[in-house]
Structure formats: structure tokens, C-alpha cells
């Protein structure tokens, strides 16, 4: 413990070090102490493991030497009975065991200790064996009883030497383990003492200083010479104490002013914290906008609020959320052209716009008795993406701190919207990747079926050439028809599974889908768009697009239509109609069952994103497929 303290003090006094102990951060100090203790512990553990390895290798060597004794007596017995074949086998095994004792086997492990006594005993055993081998007339040693007993005695000396060495290792292992226990206890004590010096003592000084301040002792000061975190805290504490002492010497007015400022700042920080926590848990843009509208209105004490967001083409400002606005004003201002009112005007900070009859701001505000409007711009990476409008029936007095708070809240709202948009794009990318994988699987399986059909087609043509004309012709026509339908299905499925929107708007994706439908079917198809709206989440766009594609595929396969029309309606909720003038069907008599996989898939896809699919048809009057999206899902960043 004294050693550690002296080392720390020496490090603090040595100017040649890279960083002195007193100037080192708290994490560095604790890290150095921990590294020292860890190094000692790892070293002790390594020594223990090495000794254990030696003991394990020596134990295996004892077992192997014990086998030499048994083999010696066995060879003596075989020599007496005259079994030369078994004697030769035992001699080879004896030779192999001696060689293994010499070279060892790290994999088991097995090795002889390297001390002089063990090596001398091994050489004695080896020399006796060599003498027996060289004395044999045919190269196969045949030891007599006396020779075997002498060789066994040599082996016993070898075993005794190895066991003596293992006993020494065992004693050393016990000593190391006891030392390790002592080191663990000492390390714990040293670490606790070092923790006291580095952490507990500075914390206690800070605690005592705070207690003195609570009791009114404003002259209290904490030593703050250290350059670590606690030194910074001590100096900060001292500055705070000096400031409080100066305030209490005659600056009561300033205290009251600062207290009021601190309360306001605390209120603003609490509002920002609460808004950030809410933004982190919001699941959709509408939920996010409605939550921010409620919070901002309360903080700004506004009579009404509107949150608007620019669509991707920047042609319309869409009303995402509102509070306190008359219903007529909400309906009239659902979608505004930038610049038609105050929308789109450049604003670096929150600004107050007076509302007077006949002025540029919308007459809807004046009709609702609003006299002023506070406009806060919503920006994403420096680009205007929307605004927050706070409406008042009395002219507000907007302080600089209030402007900063509104700007900060607007920044949080913009960032959260952008985050929701990025999450939706990531989900859409994951869906696109899965669709690509499914497309490859379908391509492999269906393409093989088509190849088989082509082979069968060639066989039927051969049968036709051999005189089986009626049967071959009928089967040939059926296979050719099946081949055409399978090929068309493969192309449709590949396009279906690989479909991906650009993440900005559903309209370009619908236009591209209709273009592909025209090329595949030859049926005229047109797209009609009603109204404007903010874009959908990317994953919602993909699912709705797949439903439309499935509906168009049914038209191509079954409807026999001459004209198809797709209608996209944005307000008040998103709706897509796919209408054809084909043969239609009776929904009652021909009610879809489990065999109608396409319609079931369409409804399952729609249900995943909160949409519904309805079907309307009559024989000879075509079919209408309507996809309706709930209003809560109709808007996204």
C-alpha cells in the first residue's frame, strides 16, 4: 500500500513523464491501478497453469514408466516360453515407450522432467535396454529373470526420480497458490486504499463543502490543485462559493433576477427534455406533430396552433396537426400553396406577424378573431421543410429566450420527422431485399418447370411425327398454352417481388407500374390524381403498390377488359381505385373462397399497413377494387 502511494507521488513529481499522476484523468488513474493488479493476477495465474502443466506431464511420464516395468516382466516371461513373435512385438512397444519418454508428447501432455537426477535415471534405463538389445543374436532381446529384475530396478529409480520432481512441483504449486491468495487480499486492500485516495476522499471533501454551504458557511473552500475531474469539480465548487459569497454581500436583486432566469431556464430545459423523450417514442408523423402541437401551444400560451409540412415537390404545405382552429379554417387550410399566405417566407428566427383585415396573411385568421401569428420555420439540414404557426387573439410579447425555445423545439420536431423518414426507408430497403430473394427463388423453381414443359413439348411433337396425331396435337396445344401462362406469371412475379419505391412519393411508382401493365397486356390504362398530400412511409408505399399490381394482374388474367383506370385520391384520406370495363362477375354467386389466393394476398398486404380492400363488380359491368388507407397512416415525413 505504501509502495503504491509512493509510486503515485513519484509520478506526480517527475516532470519527464508523458502525463503526471496529478494531471491524469480519473479514468486513467483507475485504469493504471486496475492494469497493475490485473498484470499481477495474470502472472500468478500463468505460473500456476505452467506448474500444473508440469505436474500433468510428469504424471503421464510416471504412468508410461510404470508400463515399462510391466512390459519388462512380460518380455522375461515370453523369453522363457519361447514365443518369439510376441517377444518381438513387446520389444518394439518397449522401444516406442522409451522414445516417447525421451521426446515427450505435448498433446497429452507427457514429458520427463529436465532435472539432472531424472535424466540420469532415464539414461540408465536406456543403456540397460541397449545392452539387452545388442546382446540378442537375432536383434530381439530375451531378458532372463535376473536381467528383467535389474531393468525393472532401473525403471523404479526413474519413477522415483520423476515422483520426487513432481513432489517438488506440488510444493511449489501450493506455495504459489498461497501467494496468490495473499496477493488477492493485498490487491483488494491496495485497490480500496487507492480508491480512497483517488475517489472517496475527494468526494468526501465535496460532500463536506456542500454541507458547509447548506449551513451558511460561504467562506468554505476545497483544495483544487489536482488536474483531474475532481480538481475541476473542486475549482467549480470554489467559483460557485465565491459567487454566492459575493451575492450575499449586497446583491439580493441580482440573486432574485438570476433565480428567475434559472427557473425559466429550468422550465425550458424541462420542456426540451420532455419533447425529446416524446419524439423518441413517436411512431408516426401525425402522432409526432399532434404531440408537439399540444406541448408548444401550452409553452407559448397560444390560442391556436397549426403544424404544416412541405410535400416532396415543395408545391403544397400540408396541415399535419392543429389545435384551437375553427373547423372551417382547418378544412380551408388543409393544403396551402407556399407564398399564398405567410407560408414559405424566409425566417431565420421565430417571428411575430400582425394580422389585419386585407393584409397578406389569410383572411381566415382575421375571421377567427386572431390578431397576431408567430411563425417558426421547420428546417432539415438547412432546407425549409415546414413551419409551426402560433395564433393569438392578443398581441404576444416574445422574449429572446422564448424565441430560442421555439426554435429549439422546431429543430427537435424537424429532426424527429427526418428520423422517422429514415427508419421508414430502412424498413422499405429490408422489404426490397427480401423481395429480391423471393424473386430469385421463384425464378429458379418456375423456370425449371418451364424447362420440363419444353422437353415434354418436344416429346409430343415427336409422337405427332410418329403418327399419333390426334392425341399429340391436343397435348401440344395444352402445353403451349401452359408454357405461355407460366412465362407470363414468372415475369409478373419477378416484377412484383422486385418492386421498390423511391421513398419520396407513391405517384411515380404508380405511373411506372401502369406503364409496365400496358406493355405486358396491351390494354390502355390511365392514372387520375385528385388533390395533394404528404408522402407515405416507404414500407406503406411498397405494400399499397403491391396490392395495385395484384389487382392489375387479375385484370390481365381474367377481366378481358379494353380499358383500365387507376384513381389516386389524397384528401381527406388516401384512396386508390382500380377500375376496368371487363366481363366482371357476381360477388354473391362467385364469392371468393380459399382458392382465390390473389384476393387473400391483397387483403393481407393491406391489413399490414392499416388499409382495407373492397371489391365491387357485376357481370358485364367490369370490376372496381378500392384500397382505403386510415387517416392516421396517410402522412409521413
N, C-alpha and C positions, 0 to 999 in steps of 0.2 A: 504494500500500500504506500509506504514511504517512497519506494522506488518509482512508482507511477507518478506520485506528486512531484518528486524531484525532476523526473523526466519532463513533465509538463512545464515546470518552472524554467528548466534549462532551455526548452524550446522557445519559451517566450522571451528569454534574454539573448538568444543567439540571432544577430541581425543577418547572418548569411543564409538562413533557411529560406526556402521558397515562400512559405507563408508561416508566420509565427503562430504559436498556440493561442495567444490572447486575441489575435486578429482573425483566427479561423472561425467560420460559421459554426453554429451549434451542431448542425448535422455532420460537419466534418469531424468535430471533436468526438462525437458519439461513434461515428464510423471508424475513427482511428482506434478507439478503445475496443470496439467490437472486433475489428480486424486483428488486433493483438491477441485478444482472448481466443478468437477462432483459430488463429495460427497455432497457438499453444495446444489447443484441444485437438486439432487435426494432426499435429506432430505426435502427440501421445497416442492417439488412436492408430496412426500409421505404425508406430513402434509396436503396439500391441498386436496389430494384424501381422506384422512381419514375424514376431516371435511365435504367434500361433501357426503361421505357415511353416516355420522351422520345426515346431512340435509335430505337426501333421506329417511332414516329410519324414521325420525321424521315426514316428510310429509305423509308417508304412515300411521303412527300412528294417525295423525290428521284425515285422511280420515276414518280410521277404527272407531275412536271415534265418528265422525260425523254420521256414520251408527248406532251407539248405540242410539243416540238421535232419529233417525227416527224409529228404532225398538221399543223404549220405547213408543212413541206415538201410534205406530201400535198395541202393546200389550194392551194399555189402550182402544183403540177402539174395539179390539176383545173381551176384557173382558166385555165391555158394551153391545155388540151384542150377547154374549154367545156362540161364536164359539170356543169350547174347543179344537178341533183338531188343528186348525190353531194357537191357542194360545200356545198349547204345542210345535208346530213346531218353533214358533218365540222364545219361551223360550230357546229351545236348541240352536238356532242360536245365541241368546244373550250370552248364557253361553260360546259358542265356541269363539265368538268375544272377550270376556273378557279374556279367557285363552290365545288366540293368542297375545293379548296386553301384557300379563304377560311374556310369554316365548319368544315372538318375532318370526320372520321368516327371517333368513339371506339371503335366496334365492331371496327375492323380492327387497330390504331388507325392513323389518318392525320391529321396536323395540321402546320402550318408552325410553326417556332419563333417565339417572340414578341419576339425581339430586333429592334432598330431596323434593322439592315442588311438582314435578311431581309424585313421588312415593306416597306422602301423598294424593294427589288428586285421584290417581288410587285406593288406599286402601279405600277411602271414597265411591267411586262408587261401589267397590266390596262389601263393607259392606252393603250398602243400598240394593243392589241386593240380598245379602244373607238373609237380614231381610224379603224382599218380598217373597223369596222362602220358608223360614222357616214358614212364616205366612200362606201360602197356605195350605188348608186342604188336597188336593189330590196331592201335590207336584208341581202343575202348578201355578205359580204366576199370579194373575189377578189384576194389579195395577189400582187403581182409578185415576181420573184426578189429584187430589192433589198429590198422590204418584208419578204419572208419571212426574208431573212438578218438584217435588223435585229431582227425579232421573236425570231428564234432566239438572237441575241446577248443580248437581254434575258433570255430563259429561261435561257441559260447563266450569266448573272450571278446569277439566282435560285438555280440549282442550286449554284453555288459558295458562295453565302451559307449555304444550308442545310447543305452539307457542312462548311463551316468551323464552323458551330454544333455539328454532330454530333461533329466532332473535339474541340471543347471539352468536350462531354458525355462523350466516351470517355475523355479525360484525367481528368476528374473522377471517372468510374466507377473507373478504375484506382486513383486516389488513395484513394477510399472503400474499395475492396477491400483495399488495403494497410493502411489504417487499421483495417479490420475484423479483419484478421489480427493486427495489433498489439493491438487490444482483446481478441481471444480469448486471446492469450498473457498479456496483463496481467490479464485477468479470472481466468484459471486460477491465476496467481501470487497474486492477491489472495484468491481463494477458499481456496487452500491455506493462506495465512498466517492468514486469518480462522478457518479450521478448526483451525489450530494453537492460536490464542488461545482459541477457544470450546470445543473438544472435546479435541484431543490433549494440550495442556498440563495441563488438569485430570485427564484420565485418567492421564497420566504421574505426576502428584503422588500420585494414589490408588495407583498401582502401586508407587511408591517407598515410600509409607507402609505398604502391606501387606507389602512385603519387609522393612521395618524391624521390623514386628511379628513376622514369622516368625523373625527373628534375635534376638528378645527385647528390642528397644528399645521398651519400653512407654511411654516419655515422648514419643514422636513425635506431632506434631500437624500437621494440614493446614489451611492458611488457608481459612476458610469464610465469608468476608464476603459473597460473591455470593448473590443470592436465587434463582438458577435451580436446576435439578435437581442440577448438580454441587455447588452450595453446600449443598443438603440432604444429598447423599451425604457431603460433607466433614464436616458437623456430625454426621451419624450415625456416621461413622468415628471422630470425636473422642470422641463419647459412648462408643462401644464401647471405644476405647483407655483412656478414664478408668475404665470399669468393669473392664476386665481388670487395670489397674494396681491398682485397689482390691482386687480379688480376690487378686492375687498378693502383697499386703501382709499377709496373715494370714487369708484367708477360704477356706482349702482345703476345708473341709467344705461350704461353700456351693457351691464350684465342683463338687464331686462331686455334690451334690444337683441343681444346675442341669443338669449334664451328663446325669444320669439322666433328668431331666424332658425335656431336649431329645431324648434318644434315644427316649423314649416318644412324644413329640410327633411326631418324625420317623416313627416306626412307624405312628402313627395317620394322619398325613398321607399316607404311602405307601399305607396301606390304603384311605383315601378316594379317592386318585388312581386306584389300580388298580380300585376298584369303579366309579368314574365312567367309566373307559375301557371296562370290560366292559359297563356299562349302555348306553353309546353304540353298541356293536356288536351288542347282543342283538336277535334278530328276532322272538321270541315271548315271551309271559308265562311259559310253562313254562321256557324256556331261561333267562330272566332270574331267575326265582325259584330254580331249581336252582343257578345260579352264585352268587347271593347267599347261599343256604343254605350252600354249601361254604365260602365266604370268612368269613362271620360265625361259623360254628361253629369254624373254626380260630382266628380272632382272640379269641373268647370262651372258648376251651378247653372247649367244652361237650361232653357225651357224646352228645347228640342235639339235633336241631333240627327245627322244623316251621314252614312259612310258609303262612299262611292268608289268604284274600281274601273279602270280603263280596260276595254276588251283588247285582245291581241292586236287588232288592226288600228287601235287608238282612234276609232271613229265614234265610239259611244262611251259615256260614263254610266255604268250600271249601278243602280241602288242596291247595295248589299244588305244594309240594316238601317233601321230608323227607330226613333222614339219621340213621342210628343208631336209628330207632324199630323195635320189633319188628313183623313183618308183621301180626300180629293187631291191634295198636294202629293201624297205618296203615289197615287195612280198616275198623275200627270208627269211626275218626275222619275218614273222607274228607269227611264233610259234617256239621257241628255246628250246633245251634241257638244263636244268641247268648245268653249268660247261663246255658246249661245247665252250663257249666264255668267257667273263668276268662274265657271269651270275652265280649267286649262290655263288660267292666268298665272304668270310666274310669281312664285312666292318663296323666298329663302327662309323666312320665319313665319310663325303664326301671325296672322294679320286680322284686323277688325275692318269689316266692310259695312258702312251705313246703308240701310235700306230705306229708300224714299220712293213714293209713287212716281212712276215714269222713269226711274233710273234703270241702269242696265241689269242689276240683279232681278231675278224673276219676280213678276207681279204676284205669283203665288205666295211669296214670303210676305208681301205687303198686305195681301188679302187676309192672311192668317195673323195679322197684327204684330208681326216681328219687326223690330226697328234696327237690329244690327245682327251681323253674321260674322263669326270668327272662322276663317278658312285655314286649315292646316294641311299641307301637302304631304302625300304618301309617296316616298321615293324608294326605288330599289337600285342600288349601285349607281346613284346619281341620276337615274331616269325616272321621271314623273309617272306614277302608276295609279294614282287616285288621290282622294282627298277626304278629309273629315270636316263637315260643316256643323258648327255650333250656332244655334239661333236663339236670340234673346228678345224679350219684349221690353227690356230696359237696357240702355247702353252699358256694356260691361267695362270695367276698369282692369285692363290686362297688364299685370306687372311683368317685369323681365323674368322673374323666377317662374311665373305661370306659363310664359311663352316657352321657356326651356322645358318645363314639364310636358306641355302638349307636344312639343317637337320630339321629346324622348319617347312618349307613348306612341306617337305616329311611327317613329323608327322601329319600335318593338312590333307594332302591328304589321308593318311592311316586311320585316324580316321573317315573322311567323308565316305570313302568306307565301313568301318565297320558299320557306322551308316545306310547307305543305305541298307546294307545286313540285319541288324536287323529290319529295317522297312519292308522290303520285307517278312521276316519271320513272323512278326506280322500280316501283311495282309494275309499271307497264313494260319496262325492259325485261323484268323477270318473266312476265307472261309471254312476251315475244320470244324469249329464249326457249321456254317450254314448248311453245307452238312450233318452233323450228325443229325441235327434237321429235315431236309427234309427226310432223310432216315427213321427216326422214324415215321414221318407222313405217308410216303408211305407204310411202313410196316403195320401200323395199318389199313389203308384203304384197301389195296390189300389183306392182309391176311383175312380180314372179307369177301371179295368177294370169296376168295378161300374156306372158310368155308361154305359159302352158296352153292357153286357149289358141295361140297362134300355131303351136305344134299340132294340137287336135284339128285345127282347121286344115292344115296341110295333109294330115292323115285322111280326113274326109274327102278332100279333093282327089287324093289317090284312089279312094274307094269309088268315087264317082267315075274316074277314068277306067276302073276295072269293071264297070257295068252295073254298079249298084246306084243307079241314077236317082230314083225317087227318094230313097232314104238319105242318101248323101246330100242331095240338094236341100232337103228340108233342114237337116242338121247344120249344113253350111250357112244357110240364111240365119238360123238362130245364133250360131256362134259369131257370125259377123256383126249382128245386131248387139250381142252381148259385149263384144270387143269394143264397139264404138261407145256404148254406155259406160263401160269401165274406164276407158280412156278419158271420157269427159268428166267422170267422177274424180279420177286421180287429179286432173288439172284443177277442178274446183276445190278439192280438199287441200291441195298444196297451196293454192292462193289463200284459202280460208285460214289455214294454220299459220301462215307466214305474215298475215296482215298485222300492220303496226301503224298507229297514227304518229304524226309528228309532235304530239304533245301540246300543240297550241290551239287547234280548233278542229271540230268534227266535220265542218263543211268541206275542206279539201279532200278528206278521206272518203266522204260520200261521193264526191264528184269522180274520184279515181275508181271507186267501186262500180259506179254506173257505166263508166267508160269500158271497163273490163266486161261487164254484163252485155253491153251492146256488141262487142267484138265476139263474144262466145255464142250468143243466141241469135244475133241478127235482128232482135226486137227493139224498136225505138223506145228510149227511156229518157225522161226529163226530170230535173230536180227543181223544186219550188221551195223558196225560203221565205218565211214570214217572221219579221221582227229581227231584233238583235239581242245578243246575250253574251255573258262572260263564258269562257271555255269551261268544259267539264274536266274532272280529274282524268288523267291519261288512262288509268285502268278502266274507268267507266266508259270512256270513249271506245276502247277496244271491244268491250262486251256488247255495247249497243251496235257497233259496226258489224260484229259477227252475227247478231240477230238479223240485221238488214240483209246481209249476204245470204243467210239461210232462207229468208223469205224470197229473195230473188232467185235462188237456186230452185225453190219449189215452183216458182213461175216458169222457169226454163224447162223443168222436167214435166210438169203436169198441166199447166194452165192453158197452153195453146193460145196465148194472148198475142194481140197485134200491137198493143200499146201498154207501157208501164209508166206510172207516175209516182215519184217519191217526194213527199212534202215534209219539210222541217219547220216546226213552229217553236219559237223560243219563249214567248210570254203567254200567259202568266207562269206556266210550267212547260218544260220541254216535252215535245211530242213528235214522233216520226210515223208517217203513214206510208205504207207500200200498197199501191192500188193497181190492179190490172183489169183488162176488159176480156178476160178469158172465159172458159166454159163454166167456172165456178162449181159449187157443189152445195148439197143440202146439209147444213150443220147438224140437223137433228137426225136425219136418216144415215148420214155418213159421219157420225160423231167420231172424232179421233180416239183410237184405242192405243194399247201398248205397242202396236206395230208401227205407229206413226212416230218414229224416232225424231224426225226433224222438228216437229212442233214441240215435243217434250224438251229437246235441247234448247230451243229458242226460249221457252219459258224458264228453264233452269238458269240460262245465262242472264236473262233479265232480272230474275229474282236476286242474283248475286249482288247487283248494284242498286237494289231497291226499285226496280222498274217492273211494269206489268205488260203482258202481251195479250191483246184481244183479237178475235177473228170474226169477220162478218162476210157472208157470202150467200148467193142464191144461184141455182142452176141457170146458166146462160147469162148471168149478170156480173160476172167477174168476182174478185175477192179483194177484201180490204184487211190488211194486217196493221194494227195500231200498236206502237210501242210508247208507253207513257211513263215518264220519269217523275218521281216525287219531287216536290218543290225544294225540299231540304238538300237534294243531291244535284240540283240544277246549276250550281255555281261553284267555281273553284278558282284558286289563284292562277 
